[in-house]
Structures are given as C-alpha cells and as structure tokens.
Amino acid sequence: MKGKPFIIPIFLPQAGCRHRCAFCNQSLTSGKNDNPLSFPKTIIDEVDRFLSFKKKEASDIQLAFYGGNFLGIYQDKINILLNEASNLAIQKKINSIRFSTRPDTIDNHRIELLKPFPVSTIELGVQSLDDNILNLINRGHTSHDTIRAVSILKENNYKVGLQIMVGLPGDNGTQSIKTAHIVADLLPDFVRIFPTIILSDTLLADWYKEGKYKPITLDESVEIVKNIYLIFQEKNIEVIRMGLQPSDLLKENIIAGPYHPAFGHMVLSKIFFEKAYNIINSKFRGINNIIIQVAPKNISNMRGQKNSNINLLKKQFDICTIEVVPISSLSENEIFIHS
C-alpha cells in the first residue's frame, strides 16, 4: 500500500515494562493516564472516534499500540488486544496493526505467535547502541539485542521502525552519532529521534537534582539531531518524528532539558539554512536580490521560525530581498537558488 498510513494510536503506558529506565515516564510522554488493557471497548471507541476525523480515503489504516513494551505484556493480554484488533480488520475498520516493543522481546517464538494476526509494522525502542549508556540508564538490554531483533523482523517481512535518543547520561554527542551510523546500516524502514527530556517522577529527575546529570542545551540537541537526520537522509531512511509529541500533561511535568513543541521544525530549518548559506556563499556573494526555490512543504522550513533564516541570510550577505518560492517539481530535500 502506498502513501502514509492513517494511524489510530492506543496508548498502553509502561505496560509490559519490567525495567524502569532512568528517563521514562510513559504516562507523561504519551499524554495518557488511562490503560485499555482490560477494556477492549476502549479500543473500539477510539477507533470509531479517529475514523470520524479521517477526511480522505487512506490506503492503510493502522491500529497502533504505543507507550509500553507490547511483547512484554502477558500473553493472554496480548491475545485480547490482537484479537480485538483483528476483529476490527475483519470489519474493515482497519487494515493492519503496529506496535512498539523492546528489542529483547523479539524472538522466533513470539514472532510465531504474531503470525495469525495482521501485524505489519513493529517499532523498537533502541534509545542507544552504546552498551555503557544502556547500562547507565537501566535499559536492561544490549546493542546486540537490537541488531538481532532487526534481523529477525526483516527475515519475517515486518516493516521496522527504530527509536533513538540523544543526550542520554554518558553521551557527549559522539555516541549518538555512532548509534545513528549503526542504525543506518541496519536499514530500518523509518526512525524517530528524541532529545532526552527530564520528566518528573523519573530517576533522571533525581540525578538532575543531585547534580549527577546535566541535560544538553536546545541548541546542542538541534545540532546533534540535524547531523543524525542527514545520516539517515543519505541512506534514504525516513525520519517520521523528531522531538516529543506536545501535550499539556507533558509540558506541566518537564523539569529540564531541550524541549520545544516545534523541535522537528527547528532541525529542518537549520538544515535548509545551511544549504542556502553554502550556495549563496559560493555562488551569489554581492547579489542584492535572490530567489530561493524549494518544494511547497518546505517553505516554512526554509524561512525558519518568524522568518529567522531569511533575516539572518540577508544580514550575513548584505542582501536586499530574498524571495522563497514553492516549486512542486523539486524533491523534498532540494533547494535551488538564482538571482
């Protein structure tokens, strides 16, 4: 099926998690406190609610179980959830199922248990592929578990997504870049990138208050994630999210860290600024009027927040006018400049 799926999220905060990672408070990051594990009707109601929002015909409607360690849930509970989702597929309300789980829950036995159900996509909470960092944050698995899990999922033709974090304890930026290179070599179908945010009621919050952990700044985080994004872009790996999904519950419980509700936009704006800067610097110095062409979806990324990219380019190159023009024939990553 082509195009982006229409995803209906069902949040299972910390369901199936045997380890409490240092950074984790899933009730806050998901924006949900409820748990539908024992209430299949909740799932049906959520599906009907989301379907009422769907404005156009989607080629693939996916029911997604997020926020916990799906394959770490007791098997009878997994069966309840998957059977309910399968019934929705039979009713043609959804086409497929996706879920997030830990790398160390992927094995051939569990894969066999999944085969009767229309599961198409599995996301793994990798966080890091540095074993020292994984140990520091009480992750409970190793980098080898991730590499093995991806191999098993690919052998069984699942679409694979990997989630990584930057700025974790023990990470000075180098480890995040190394993790990104290894992840890129694993060739997942897509990735998510999250900066480490200190949330209330977490071990990381205790470390921060005790002076044992200092978060990276927003600027540092944007720079690191920019470089990681470009690593994935080079391998044609889609980055489907950068930064946590904003919610009132999340914002109320952030203690410190590089949080911004438009974090992904900040990263892409920095990428487009640097592309434009390099082209202007090499070919258009001394030109008073410049036209920058980008794909329509990248007009905002090129302009930057509050037109910051354009204002900075004007100032640095003493340009009178810069016009940003949408060109539908340009690819997502292209930029074309002329006078």
Rosetta silent file (secondary structure, phi, psi, omega in degrees, C-alpha in Angstrom):
SEQUENCE: MKGKPFIIPIFLPQAGCRHRCAFCNQSLTSGKNDNPLSFPKTIIDEVDRFLSFKKKEASDIQLAFYGGNFLGIYQDKINILLNEASNLAIQKKINSIRFSTRPDTIDNHRIELLKPFPVSTIELGVQSLDDNILNLINRGHTSHDTIRAVSILKENNYKVGLQIMVGLPGDNGTQSIKTAHIVADLLPDFVRIFPTIILSDTLLADWYKEGKYKPITLDESVEIVKNIYLIFQEKNIEVIRMGLQPSDLLKENIIAGPYHPAFGHMVLSKIFFEKAYNIINSKFRGINNIIIQVAPKNISNMRGQKNSNINLLKKQFDICTIEVVPISSLSENEIFIHS
SCORE:     score description
SCORE:     0.000 S_00000001
   1 L     0.000  137.004 -175.792    0.000    0.000    0.000 S_00000001
   2 L   -97.228  161.756  178.744    1.287    3.448   -0.958 S_00000001
   3 L    83.315  167.789 -179.195    1.219    6.686    0.981 S_00000001
   4 L   -74.947  141.044  179.626    1.439    7.341    4.690 S_00000001
   5 L   -72.354  152.953  170.652   -0.807    5.196    6.872 S_00000001
   6 E   -89.222  111.092 -171.039   -3.648    6.673    8.874 S_00000001
   7 E  -101.215  128.532  175.610   -2.589    5.695   12.398 S_00000001
   8 E  -106.668  106.100 -174.153   -5.032    5.226   15.274 S_00000001
   9 E   -85.159  133.853  171.018   -2.950    5.241   18.494 S_00000001
  10 E  -118.406  117.747 -174.775   -3.863    3.218   21.570 S_00000001
  11 E   -94.768  132.529  179.675   -1.550    4.069   24.469 S_00000001
  12 L  -122.377   72.757 -171.567   -0.509    1.436   26.999 S_00000001
  13 L   -54.260  115.153  176.645    1.699    3.460   29.395 S_00000001
  14 L    58.698   16.330  175.274    4.550    1.229   30.628 S_00000001
  15 L   -64.344  131.045  177.319    2.521   -1.932   30.031 S_00000001
  16 L    81.200    1.921 -178.298    4.861   -4.903   29.876 S_00000001
  17 L   -85.345  115.706  176.234    7.881   -2.926   31.108 S_00000001
  18 L   -87.429  -20.566  179.699    9.968   -4.976   33.521 S_00000001
  19 L  -111.993  138.505  172.931   12.620   -2.243   33.664 S_00000001
  20 L  -101.257   98.255 -178.219   12.043    1.355   34.719 S_00000001
  21 L   -64.787  152.140 -173.459   14.502    3.229   32.533 S_00000001
  22 L   -58.416  -31.711 -174.463   16.099    6.312   34.067 S_00000001
  23 L   -93.600   -6.759 -159.609   14.388    8.723   31.657 S_00000001
  24 L   -93.719  130.724  164.213   10.955    7.126   31.446 S_00000001
  25 L  -144.898   83.514 -169.919    7.544    8.326   32.491 S_00000001
  26 H   -63.719  -27.610  178.477    5.322    6.967   29.713 S_00000001
  27 H   -62.368  -30.913 -179.376    2.109    8.389   31.138 S_00000001
  28 H   -83.124  -43.408 -176.120    3.554   11.834   30.506 S_00000001
  29 H   -70.960  -26.376  177.220    5.197   11.261   27.114 S_00000001
  30 L   -87.479  -17.488 -177.271    2.054    9.635   25.734 S_00000001
  31 L    75.152   15.336 -176.844   -0.221   12.241   27.288 S_00000001
  32 L  -128.910  140.386  173.574   -2.410    9.423   28.606 S_00000001
  33 L  -108.736  -18.476 -177.501   -3.064    8.088   32.093 S_00000001
  34 L   -80.488  164.383 -177.901   -5.692    5.517   31.166 S_00000001
  35 L  -141.568  115.591 -174.313   -4.898    1.955   30.189 S_00000001
  36 H   -86.861   11.388 -175.289   -7.168   -0.051   27.861 S_00000001
  37 H   -54.595  -40.055 -177.056   -5.589   -3.443   28.614 S_00000001
  38 H   -99.535    6.431 -174.210   -8.650   -4.718   30.411 S_00000001
  39 L  -132.746   79.674  179.029  -11.190   -2.754   28.406 S_00000001
  40 H   -54.561  -30.265  179.750  -11.417   -3.785   24.731 S_00000001
  41 H   -59.872  -30.721  177.040  -14.408   -1.436   24.329 S_00000001
  42 H   -58.741  -40.390 -179.752  -11.956    1.430   24.835 S_00000001
  43 H   -64.945  -46.460 -179.779  -10.157    0.307   21.688 S_00000001
  44 H   -60.352  -44.614 -179.907  -13.378    0.134   19.666 S_00000001
  45 H   -62.558  -41.653  179.999  -14.426    3.590   20.863 S_00000001
  46 H   -65.389  -40.498  178.658  -11.019    5.071   19.997 S_00000001
  47 H   -62.384  -47.105  179.827  -11.073    3.547   16.519 S_00000001
  48 H   -62.805  -37.886  179.998  -14.549    4.921   15.826 S_00000001
  49 H   -64.973  -46.437 -178.531  -13.517    8.323   17.184 S_00000001
  50 H   -68.429  -37.388  179.409  -10.405    8.548   14.989 S_00000001
  51 H   -63.281  -27.595  178.337  -12.216    7.276   11.915 S_00000001
  52 L   -70.049  -18.448  178.702  -14.641   10.177   12.310 S_00000001
  53 L   -86.857  -18.622 -172.421  -11.637   12.509   11.828 S_00000001
  54 L   -68.243  116.832 -174.302  -10.448   10.855    8.625 S_00000001
  55 L   -91.090  -24.281  179.884  -11.110   13.335    5.835 S_00000001
  56 L  -134.786  164.197 -178.231   -9.905   11.325    2.871 S_00000001
  57 L   -68.256  116.771  178.087   -9.629    7.703    1.891 S_00000001
  58 L   -93.320  140.534 -178.517   -6.423    6.296    3.400 S_00000001
  59 L   -73.018  -26.847 -178.421   -4.756    3.362    1.702 S_00000001
  60 L  -141.768  114.129  176.720   -3.689    1.835    5.016 S_00000001
  61 E  -102.198  118.123 -175.754   -5.468    2.348    8.342 S_00000001
  62 E  -112.933  136.099  169.865   -3.317    1.058   11.180 S_00000001
  63 E   -93.360  123.178 -173.756   -4.203    0.415   14.803 S_00000001
  64 E  -116.577  128.986  174.716   -1.077    1.204   16.827 S_00000001
  65 E  -100.028  111.043 -175.386   -0.274    0.085   20.369 S_00000001
  66 E  -120.528  165.982  168.371    2.192    2.619   21.797 S_00000001
  67 L    91.280   -5.277  178.938    3.687    3.646   25.107 S_00000001
  68 L  -138.278 -164.349  177.739    4.648    0.287   26.540 S_00000001
  69 L  -109.549   85.821 -165.510    6.619   -2.858   25.835 S_00000001
  70 H   -54.410  -47.583 -177.305    3.965   -4.669   23.832 S_00000001
  71 H   -78.842   -1.002  173.441    5.574   -8.107   23.646 S_00000001
  72 H   -91.600   -7.762  176.104    6.447   -7.905   27.343 S_00000001
  73 L   -70.125  151.956  177.629    2.760   -7.937   28.268 S_00000001
  74 L   -57.722  142.864 -171.234    1.397  -11.278   29.496 S_00000001
  75 H   -58.181  -36.520 -179.681    0.450  -13.439   26.535 S_00000001
  76 H   -65.635  -34.948  177.215   -3.250  -13.621   27.419 S_00000001
  77 H   -70.380  -40.735  176.647   -3.433   -9.821   27.427 S_00000001
  78 H   -58.023  -44.854 -178.766   -1.574   -9.646   24.098 S_00000001
  79 H   -62.606  -38.624  177.449   -4.085  -12.072   22.624 S_00000001
  80 H   -60.141  -47.413 -178.092   -7.016   -9.969   23.866 S_00000001
  81 H   -66.363  -44.779 -178.290   -5.596   -6.856   22.200 S_00000001
  82 H   -69.920  -36.902  176.974   -4.622   -8.581   18.958 S_00000001
  83 H   -64.858  -40.879  178.748   -7.916  -10.440   18.698 S_00000001
  84 H   -64.024  -42.392  178.258   -9.831   -7.202   19.181 S_00000001
  85 H   -65.309  -39.351  178.397   -7.693   -5.514   16.521 S_00000001
  86 H   -63.691  -37.145  176.218   -8.176   -8.468   14.179 S_00000001
  87 H   -62.604  -37.196  177.808  -11.940   -8.202   14.590 S_00000001
  88 H   -67.547  -33.459  176.634  -11.680   -4.566   13.540 S_00000001
  89 H   -68.796  -39.692  177.678   -9.688   -5.675   10.483 S_00000001
  90 H   -62.367  -37.193  178.266  -12.396   -8.223    9.621 S_00000001
  91 L   -77.461   -2.189  179.643  -14.939   -5.402    9.873 S_00000001
  92 L    64.094   26.415  173.056  -12.653   -3.411    7.518 S_00000001
  93 L   -82.311  -29.835  174.733  -12.332   -0.576   10.004 S_00000001
  94 L  -132.073  164.379  176.801   -8.547   -1.047    9.968 S_00000001
  95 L  -104.755  -32.898 -174.075   -6.105   -2.746    7.603 S_00000001
  96 E  -157.085  173.930 -176.974   -3.216   -3.658    9.876 S_00000001
  97 E  -121.201  143.082  170.529   -1.642   -3.493   13.328 S_00000001
  98 E  -135.175  157.217  177.167    1.576   -1.882   14.517 S_00000001
  99 E  -156.197  163.140  174.617    3.134   -1.702   17.966 S_00000001
 100 E  -109.126  144.827 -178.266    6.260   -0.625   19.843 S_00000001
 101 E  -155.221  171.859  178.489    8.290   -3.025   21.952 S_00000001
 102 L   -83.760  150.572  178.933   11.761   -3.569   23.373 S_00000001
 103 H   -59.214  -33.463 -175.733   14.471   -5.234   21.271 S_00000001
 104 H   -80.331    2.974  174.019   14.946   -8.015   23.833 S_00000001
 105 H   -97.461   -1.768 -179.564   11.323   -9.146   23.454 S_00000001
 106 L   -91.507  117.672  173.116   11.840  -10.140   19.822 S_00000001
 107 L  -150.157  170.238 -175.545   12.493  -13.832   19.301 S_00000001
 108 H   -64.063  -33.455  178.990   11.298  -16.541   16.935 S_00000001
 109 H   -62.908  -48.337 -179.303    8.775  -17.916   19.436 S_00000001
 110 H   -66.447  -35.907  178.625    6.984  -14.568   19.806 S_00000001
 111 H   -61.931  -39.900  177.861    7.083  -14.000   16.052 S_00000001
 112 H   -61.808  -37.376  179.835    5.263  -17.310   15.539 S_00000001
 113 H   -68.674  -24.347 -179.314    2.578  -16.154   17.977 S_00000001
 114 H   -82.110  -21.771 -169.150    2.082  -12.982   15.933 S_00000001
 115 L   -59.450  -31.084  178.185    1.633  -14.685   12.575 S_00000001
 116 L   -71.092   -9.464 -173.703   -2.156  -15.308   12.812 S_00000001
 117 L  -109.260  152.902 -176.981   -2.708  -11.558   13.233 S_00000001
 118 L   -79.876   54.905  177.383   -2.449   -8.733   10.658 S_00000001
 119 E   -82.416  126.654 -178.180    0.649   -7.140   12.227 S_00000001
 120 E  -114.944  -28.936 -170.713    2.593   -5.186    9.614 S_00000001
 121 E  -135.083  133.463  178.277    4.894   -2.790   11.484 S_00000001
 122 E  -130.266  125.725  177.487    6.992   -3.147   14.632 S_00000001
 123 E  -102.987  139.051  179.794    8.895   -0.306   16.278 S_00000001
 124 E  -112.081  129.949  174.223   11.798   -0.966   18.605 S_00000001
 125 E   -79.958   89.037 -176.203   12.797    1.330   21.462 S_00000001
 126 E   -79.959  -49.512 -178.514   16.523    1.242   20.791 S_00000001
 127 E    68.245  -54.907  177.680   17.479    4.544   22.511 S_00000001
 128 L  -154.882  156.081  172.229   21.224    3.887   22.072 S_00000001
 129 L  -113.823   23.565  173.239   23.607    1.310   20.648 S_00000001
 130 L  -103.157  115.632 -173.818   26.292    2.194   23.184 S_00000001
 131 H   -65.312  -30.003  177.374   26.315   -0.528   25.845 S_00000001
 132 H   -65.653  -43.163  177.675   27.747    1.767   28.502 S_00000001
 133 H   -64.556  -44.429  179.504   24.842    4.206   28.034 S_00000001
 134 H   -58.170  -37.490  178.344   22.294    1.376   28.024 S_00000001
 135 H   -69.941  -42.569 -178.602   23.720    0.198   31.341 S_00000001
 136 H   -61.361  -36.675 -176.034   23.736    3.700   32.859 S_00000001
 137 L   -92.536    8.728  178.075   20.054    4.270   32.077 S_00000001
 138 L    61.199   40.387 -175.694   18.993    0.837   33.379 S_00000001
 139 L   -70.545  -36.522  175.138   17.767   -0.179   29.938 S_00000001
 140 L    87.520    5.502  173.450   18.134   -3.891   30.593 S_00000001
 141 L  -142.839  172.152 -176.958   19.251   -4.948   27.117 S_00000001
 142 L  -113.980  171.703  176.314   22.368   -4.649   24.955 S_00000001
 143 H   -62.795  -33.543  179.264   23.163   -3.333   21.492 S_00000001
 144 H   -61.939  -35.607  178.538   23.395   -6.943   20.304 S_00000001
 145 H   -60.423  -39.130  179.442   19.723   -7.442   21.243 S_00000001
 146 H   -67.199  -47.238 -178.406   18.755   -4.641   18.855 S_00000001
 147 H   -61.142  -42.175  178.903   20.859   -5.939   15.971 S_00000001
 148 H   -66.140  -41.977 -178.413   19.460   -9.450   16.431 S_00000001
 149 H   -62.844  -43.350  179.483   15.874   -8.162   16.721 S_00000001
 150 H   -62.308  -40.885  179.241   16.085   -6.169   13.491 S_00000001
 151 H   -61.201  -44.832  179.962   17.451   -9.214   11.698 S_00000001
 152 H   -63.591  -44.097 -178.312   14.560  -11.414   12.918 S_00000001
 153 H   -64.892  -41.171  179.443   11.933   -8.823   11.972 S_00000001
 154 H   -67.320  -38.494  178.173   13.362   -8.325    8.498 S_00000001
 155 H   -61.367  -28.375 -178.306   13.559  -12.096    7.944 S_00000001
 156 L  -101.639   14.534  170.847    9.842  -12.231    8.730 S_00000001
 157 L    64.186   32.029  172.352    8.974   -9.308    6.418 S_00000001
 158 L   -87.893  148.348  170.394    7.831   -6.825    9.032 S_00000001
 159 E   -76.054  131.489 -170.345    8.216   -3.119    8.455 S_00000001
 160 E  -114.841  128.763  172.615   10.766   -1.990   11.048 S_00000001
 161 E  -118.492  142.067  179.693   10.965    1.327   12.879 S_00000001
 162 E  -123.394  135.800 -179.960   13.724    2.270   15.335 S_00000001
 163 E  -110.021  128.326  178.413   13.539    4.914   18.050 S_00000001
 164 E  -127.616  159.683 -179.642   16.739    6.570   19.320 S_00000001
 165 E  -124.963  149.534  175.147   17.528    9.270   21.895 S_00000001
 166 E  -118.013  150.316  177.573   20.229   11.919   22.107 S_00000001
 167 L    82.056   18.674  177.046   21.714   13.478   25.236 S_00000001
 168 L   -70.064  162.115  174.725   21.346   10.447   27.490 S_00000001
 169 L   -53.763  134.291 -178.943   23.654   10.028   30.500 S_00000001
 170 L    87.631   -0.275 -177.508   27.132    9.098   29.250 S_00000001
 171 L  -108.376  119.361  175.963   26.521   10.647   25.836 S_00000001
 172 L  -102.755   12.489 -178.675   28.618   13.634   24.755 S_00000001
 173 L   108.002  -38.820  179.228   27.205   13.608   21.240 S_00000001
 174 H   -62.411  -41.531 -178.216   29.782   11.266   19.749 S_00000001
 175 H   -66.404  -36.819  177.902   27.885    8.225   20.985 S_00000001
 176 H   -64.347  -41.942  179.501   24.626    9.454   19.421 S_00000001
 177 H   -65.723  -40.601  177.796   26.303    9.912   16.046 S_00000001
 178 H   -63.545  -43.249  176.562   27.857    6.445   16.278 S_00000001
 179 H   -57.873  -43.739 -179.289   24.453    4.975   17.160 S_00000001
 180 H   -61.482  -41.004  179.345   22.937    6.722   14.130 S_00000001
 181 H   -64.063  -42.119  179.725   25.550    5.246   11.792 S_00000001
 182 H   -66.635  -43.576  178.115   24.924    1.719   13.117 S_00000001
 183 H   -59.693  -43.340  179.223   21.145    2.216   12.906 S_00000001
 184 H   -60.848  -37.455  178.798   21.512    3.463    9.319 S_00000001
 185 H   -68.280  -23.941  177.597   23.490    0.341    8.432 S_00000001
 186 H   -76.594  -13.288  176.784   20.609   -1.773    9.780 S_00000001
 187 L    53.565   57.078  172.736   18.377   -0.121    7.130 S_00000001
 188 L   -68.089  165.114  177.651   15.127    0.268    9.091 S_00000001
 189 L   -74.641  -29.998  178.247   12.086    1.478    7.189 S_00000001
 190 E  -160.923  165.165  178.484   11.846    4.570    9.383 S_00000001
 191 E  -137.999  159.385  168.320   13.216    6.133   12.563 S_00000001
 192 E  -123.714  143.369 -179.282   12.165    8.502   15.334 S_00000001
 193 E  -125.495  125.570 -177.825   14.674   10.747   17.116 S_00000001
 194 E  -123.841  130.962  168.936   14.039   12.115   20.601 S_00000001
 195 E   -74.107  150.548 -179.408   16.105   14.537   22.706 S_00000001
 196 L   -78.404  118.733  178.833   16.381   13.476   26.349 S_00000001
 197 L  -110.465  137.954  177.873   13.943   15.467   28.478 S_00000001
 198 E   -87.074  115.087 -178.775   13.945   15.328   32.284 S_00000001
 199 E  -107.056  154.734  178.228   10.434   14.471   33.446 S_00000001
 200 L   -62.738  154.744  177.804    9.016   14.402   36.959 S_00000001
 201 L    59.311   41.064  174.736    8.966   11.118   38.851 S_00000001
 202 L  -129.845  158.785  176.155   11.951    9.663   36.994 S_00000001
 203 H   -63.427  -34.343  179.002   15.391    8.545   38.113 S_00000001
 204 H   -62.408  -36.397  177.083   16.833   11.130   35.736 S_00000001
 205 H   -63.318  -39.838  177.482   14.996   13.852   37.675 S_00000001
 206 H   -64.249  -44.755  179.365   16.649   12.645   40.882 S_00000001
 207 H   -61.233  -39.544 -179.966   20.082   12.672   39.227 S_00000001
 208 H   -63.899  -45.431 -179.633   19.475   16.185   37.920 S_00000001
 209 H   -65.954  -29.492  179.669   18.500   17.479   41.368 S_00000001
 210 L   -87.668   -1.058  179.974   21.580   15.782   42.867 S_00000001
 211 L    77.983   17.569 -177.805   23.875   17.318   40.245 S_00000001
 212 L   -92.783  -12.121 -179.882   24.705   13.924   38.711 S_00000001
 213 L  -143.667  133.356  177.539   23.248   14.656   35.289 S_00000001
 214 L  -121.803  120.545 -179.112   23.213   17.810   33.180 S_00000001
 215 L   -70.599  154.911  173.770   20.994   17.878   30.077 S_00000001
 216 L   -74.347  158.819 -178.836   22.303   19.209   26.790 S_00000001
 217 L   -76.285  167.673  177.377   21.019   22.582   25.627 S_00000001
 218 H   -62.169  -43.522  179.356   18.330   23.048   22.996 S_00000001
 219 H   -62.239  -42.163  178.450   20.898   24.365   20.505 S_00000001
 220 H   -63.404  -42.036 -178.846   23.196   21.391   21.133 S_00000001
 221 H   -64.125  -44.034  178.699   20.307   18.991   20.726 S_00000001
 222 H   -61.213  -41.376 -179.845   19.193   20.569   17.442 S_00000001
 223 H   -64.173  -45.025 -179.785   22.759   20.373   16.093 S_00000001
 224 H   -65.306  -46.342 -178.639   23.193   16.698   17.006 S_00000001
 225 H   -66.278  -34.527  174.771   19.785   15.697   15.653 S_00000001
 226 H   -57.323  -48.491 -179.631   20.472   17.673   12.459 S_00000001
 227 H   -64.492  -36.266  177.601   23.600   15.608   11.861 S_00000001
 228 H   -68.052  -42.740  177.865   21.736   12.391   12.623 S_00000001
 229 H   -55.917  -43.834 -178.593   18.917   13.351   10.259 S_00000001
 230 H   -67.111  -32.288  175.326   21.450   13.853    7.464 S_00000001
 231 H   -62.500  -45.718  179.427   22.968   10.417    8.143 S_00000001
 232 H   -69.751  -37.375  178.994   19.544    8.829    7.665 S_00000001
 233 H   -60.020  -39.561  179.981   18.746   11.009    4.679 S_00000001
 234 H   -61.711  -30.022  179.680   21.886    9.742    2.940 S_00000001
 235 L   -97.443    9.495 -179.101   20.578    6.172    3.301 S_00000001
 236 L    57.319   37.921  176.716   17.019    7.151    2.235 S_00000001
 237 L   -99.719  123.163 -175.251   15.681    6.228    5.673 S_00000001
 238 E   -72.706  131.220  172.745   12.565    8.194    6.566 S_00000001
 239 E   -98.063  107.164 -172.958   12.639   10.200    9.800 S_00000001
 240 E   -90.267  -14.010  176.049    8.983   10.260   10.832 S_00000001
 241 E  -158.804  141.962  170.189    9.400   12.268   14.041 S_00000001
 242 E  -131.019  119.442 -178.017   11.938   14.473   15.833 S_00000001
 243 L    94.413  156.468 -179.121   11.046   15.539   19.373 S_00000001
 244 L   -73.265  148.809  176.336    8.278   14.510   21.753 S_00000001
 245 L   -67.361  122.284 -178.657    4.624   14.981   20.852 S_00000001
 246 L   -64.940  142.377  171.835    3.456   18.124   22.701 S_00000001
 247 L  -156.231  156.706  178.973    0.710   17.774   25.296 S_00000001
 248 H   -62.247  -40.448 -179.326   -0.436   19.781   28.302 S_00000001
 249 H   -62.912  -41.171  178.116    0.370   16.877   30.614 S_00000001
 250 H   -62.977  -51.427 -175.307    3.899   16.647   29.228 S_00000001
 251 H   -60.860  -34.205 -179.529    4.608   20.386   29.486 S_00000001
 252 H   -69.499  -18.201 -173.749    3.388   20.511   33.087 S_00000001
 253 L  -117.880   13.560  175.058    5.881   17.829   34.127 S_00000001
 254 E   -81.803  124.553  178.818    9.068   18.869   32.325 S_00000001
 255 E   -92.003  -42.678  179.707   11.782   19.679   34.842 S_00000001
 256 E  -166.719  171.386  176.734   14.606   20.473   32.415 S_00000001
 257 L   118.076  169.757 -173.465   16.059   19.561   29.050 S_00000001
 258 L   -81.341   61.422  178.840   15.915   20.578   25.373 S_00000001
 259 L   -89.956  137.657  169.191   12.157   20.537   24.901 S_00000001
 260 L  -150.951  134.064 -177.269   10.468   22.611   22.215 S_00000001
 261 L   -63.434  -21.865  178.676    6.998   21.930   20.778 S_00000001
 262 L  -114.265   41.066 -175.138    8.351   22.581   17.259 S_00000001
 263 H   -58.093  -46.178 -179.307   11.631   20.721   17.720 S_00000001
 264 H   -60.067  -40.293  177.942   11.440   18.925   14.362 S_00000001
 265 H   -63.850  -37.024  177.892   10.807   22.200   12.553 S_00000001
 266 H   -62.311  -41.598  179.994   13.866   23.703   14.242 S_00000001
 267 H   -64.787  -49.095 -178.502   16.037   20.856   12.963 S_00000001
 268 H   -65.756  -35.742  177.564   14.752   21.090    9.394 S_00000001
 269 H   -63.364  -39.223  178.681   15.045   24.888    9.421 S_00000001
 270 H   -65.638  -40.087  178.544   18.693   24.599   10.418 S_00000001
 271 H   -62.276  -46.348 -178.110   19.315   22.132    7.586 S_00000001
 272 H   -70.335  -34.329  175.490   17.726   24.426    4.996 S_00000001
 273 H   -60.938  -46.506 -177.364   19.529   27.476    6.350 S_00000001
 274 H   -66.489  -36.411  175.620   22.893   25.757    5.997 S_00000001
 275 H   -61.671  -48.352 -178.892   22.072   24.574    2.471 S_00000001
 276 H   -64.918  -42.135  179.492   21.112   28.103    1.425 S_00000001
 277 H   -57.619  -48.174 -177.069   24.109   29.637    3.201 S_00000001
 278 H   -63.572  -40.319 -179.922   26.578   27.357    1.426 S_00000001
 279 H   -68.193  -45.946  179.903   25.079   28.013   -2.028 S_00000001
 280 H   -63.392  -42.319 -178.390   24.912   31.781   -1.538 S_00000001
 281 H   -62.178  -34.710 -176.354   28.414   31.875   -0.082 S_00000001
 282 H   -91.225  -24.857 -171.880   29.900   30.039   -3.055 S_00000001
 283 H  -128.429  -16.573 -170.710   27.875   31.473   -5.957 S_00000001
 284 L  -129.505   24.632  176.215   25.864   34.569   -5.045 S_00000001
 285 L   -64.307  136.315  178.413   28.043   36.861   -2.944 S_00000001
 286 L    85.793   -1.173  178.626   27.378   40.513   -3.776 S_00000001
 287 L   -88.330  130.455 -174.573   23.959   39.789   -5.316 S_00000001
 288 L   -83.639  -30.275 -176.503   21.239   42.085   -3.948 S_00000001
 289 E  -127.937  124.494 -173.976   18.130   40.115   -4.900 S_00000001
 290 E  -130.006  143.529  174.576   17.868   36.350   -4.579 S_00000001
 291 E  -115.387  127.007  177.789   15.143   33.784   -5.211 S_00000001
 292 E  -110.359  123.932  179.673   15.187   30.522   -3.260 S_00000001
 293 E  -108.966  132.394  177.543   13.084   27.664   -4.639 S_00000001
 294 E  -141.843  168.070  174.003   12.041   24.675   -2.529 S_00000001
 295 L   -61.809  148.031 -176.706    9.294   22.061   -2.506 S_00000001
 296 H   -51.917  -38.112 -177.525    5.971   23.535   -1.260 S_00000001
 297 H   -69.643  -12.765 -176.643    6.103   21.606    2.020 S_00000001
 298 H  -105.331   10.929  177.144    9.482   23.194    2.832 S_00000001
 299 H   -57.288  -48.959 -179.311    8.526   26.870    2.567 S_00000001
 300 H   -65.548  -39.561  178.982    8.276   27.150    6.365 S_00000001
 301 H   -63.911  -37.704  179.217   11.476   25.154    6.893 S_00000001
 302 H   -70.126  -41.207 -178.996   13.349   27.461    4.535 S_00000001
 303 H   -69.870  -33.873 -175.271   12.010   30.614    6.150 S_00000001
 304 L    80.192  168.670 -179.368   12.649   29.426    9.698 S_00000001
 305 H   -63.771  128.375 -179.425   10.698   30.429   12.789 S_00000001
 306 H    53.983   35.915  177.180    9.444   34.008   12.438 S_00000001
 307 H    65.743   23.262 -173.499   11.409   34.302    9.170 S_00000001
 308 H   -62.176  -38.199  179.823   14.667   33.902   11.110 S_00000001
 309 H   -63.062  -45.319 -177.905   16.544   32.094    8.310 S_00000001
 310 H   -65.692  -43.772  179.530   15.750   34.770    5.742 S_00000001
 311 H   -62.518  -39.380 -179.398   16.609   37.626    8.096 S_00000001
 312 H   -70.360  -39.964  176.728   19.933   36.027    9.010 S_00000001
 313 H   -63.266  -41.527  177.652   20.880   35.361    5.371 S_00000001
 314 H   -59.813  -44.610 -177.093   20.072   38.967    4.487 S_00000001
 315 H   -68.015  -44.939 -174.969   22.227   40.226    7.321 S_00000001
 316 H   -71.417  -30.054 -177.762   25.197   37.936    6.721 S_00000001
 317 H  -112.152    8.322  178.750   25.356   38.521    2.956 S_00000001
 318 L    53.328   49.719 -179.035   24.004   42.109    2.846 S_00000001
 319 L   -96.378  138.815  179.642   21.105   41.041    0.593 S_00000001
 320 L   -76.076  -54.411 -177.825   18.205   43.423   -0.055 S_00000001
 321 E  -133.562  140.363  172.630   15.468   40.934   -0.864 S_00000001
 322 E  -128.763  120.079  178.449   15.110   37.161   -0.640 S_00000001
 323 E  -106.234  130.782  177.574   12.002   35.573   -2.105 S_00000001
 324 E  -104.776  120.840 -171.616   11.124   31.976   -1.193 S_00000001
 325 E  -119.936  130.193  176.416    9.131   30.297   -3.953 S_00000001
 326 E   -77.966  131.709  176.787    7.382   26.888   -3.872 S_00000001
 327 L  -128.286  111.249 -173.579    8.195   24.633   -6.833 S_00000001
 328 L   -65.856  -22.446 -178.607    6.228   21.383   -6.896 S_00000001
 329 L   -78.370  -13.268  179.154    8.719   19.666   -9.213 S_00000001
 330 L   -78.346  144.933  177.878   11.517   19.892   -6.632 S_00000001
 331 L   -74.314  169.830 -175.075   12.114   16.905   -4.371 S_00000001
 332 L   -57.523  -33.643 -173.966   11.691   17.133   -0.623 S_00000001
 333 L  -101.463    0.735 -175.201   15.392   17.769    0.017 S_00000001
 334 L   -84.716  151.164  172.623   16.191   20.008   -2.950 S_00000001
 335 E  -142.849  133.449 -179.390   16.906   23.713   -2.901 S_00000001
 336 E  -128.453  130.150 -176.979   17.548   25.863   -5.989 S_00000001
 337 E  -123.078  136.395  173.401   18.799   29.452   -5.835 S_00000001
 338 E  -149.088  166.049 -177.449   19.025   32.069   -8.564 S_00000001
 339 L  -100.435    0.000    0.000   19.155   35.842   -8.842 S_00000001
